[in-house]
Amino acid sequence: MRFTKMHGIGNDYIFVDTAQETVEDPASLARAISDRHTGAGSDGLILIGPPTDSSCADARMRMFNADGSEAEMCGNGIRCVAKFVVDRGLSGENPLRIETGRGVLEVRWLVGCDGLVDDVEVDMGAPMLESAAMGVRWSGVDGTERIVARRWPGADLLAPFAVEPTATVVSMGNPHIIFWAKDVAAVPLESFGASIERHEFFPQRINVHIVEVQSPRELRMRTWERGSGITRACGTGASAVCVAGVLESRSDRAVVAHLPGGTLALRWDETSGRVLMRGAATHVFDGKWNQRTAGLLHGA
């Protein structure tokens, strides 16, 4: 099976063109190929294929986390999908229309000096804010309410890490919880993120972000992604952080988010209500994976 590894500011995925390759069990493949010791190493697997007939899209993507669970959307991944589709001549539309678990999203791309796509802007759509629509069951919150600056249960445990006791929840097709801190580097994200990802409030689990406000137009953040753990970047998460900053009057509608892997430019448009995210997409290498040796084909 041929595959390609790409990353969006350090958030790396394995991409497979399902028009050319057969993937019988994507969840198992995601777990095996994502392993950083015995696989190709990645934050997950993204399948690129023809869109469904009703979508009127140019391509379709399905995203699987490193633990094999399927997610609705991936902001850094969709930028790489655009690069894959355009660089390999599968479509030259600009904007591209890419079908995702969130719906069909428009993606605009620019080429670099080598003639290949290197910069992509994604219309991430409007955020979902009602708790029931996000699949969140926050104690004491009606399903139609927004969870904005709500006190976190056991918030006293956050004090030693200078994490504020309140949080905001935003969905960009997948759910995110945003906490604010004076110093994101001081937060023990591995234990903090793991405990919140699987909290009873979140039956579908949740992505966890710690954010530091450097100025109204500049944020620094770290991410724990459900199903993958600590990642170097999260595009849907940065989009959710942009929305949370506005809702809590901490930041402007247009911000630059600094993540461990790089920088994203974000804007929550006041007129349309949609979030625009812009950042790099980078090819790492192409390879071949022996699915039979890995025990992923029937009869192996």
Sequence and secondary structure as in RCSB ss.txt:
>XXXX:A:sequence
MRFTKMHGIGNDYIFVDTAQETVEDPASLARAISDRHTGAGSDGLILIGPPTDSSCADARMRMFNADGSEAEMCG
NGIRCVAKFVVDRGLSGENPLRIETGRGVLEVRWLVGCDGLVDDVEVDMGAPMLESAAMGVRWSGVDGTERIVAR
RWPGADLLAPFAVEPTATVVSMGNPHIIFWAKDVAAVPLESFGASIERHEFFPQRINVHIVEVQSPRELRMRTWE
RGSGITRACGTGASAVCVAGVLESRSDRAVVAHLPGGTLALRWDETSGRVLMRGAATHVFDGKWNQRTAGLLHGA
>XXXX:A:secstr
 EEEEEEETTEEEEEEETTTS  S HHHHHHHHH TTTSS  SEEEEEE   TTT  SEEEEEEETTS EES  H
HHHHHHHHHHHHTTS   SSEEEEETTEEEEEEEEE TTSSEEEEEEEEE  B BTTTTT   TT  TTSB  SE
E TTGGGGGGGTEEEEEEEEESSSEEEEEEES GGGS HHHHHHHHHT TT TT  EEEEEEEEETTEEEEEEEE
TTTEEES  HHHHHHHHHHHHHTTSS SEEEEEETTEEEEEEE TTT  EEEEEE EEEEEEE  TTTTT STT 
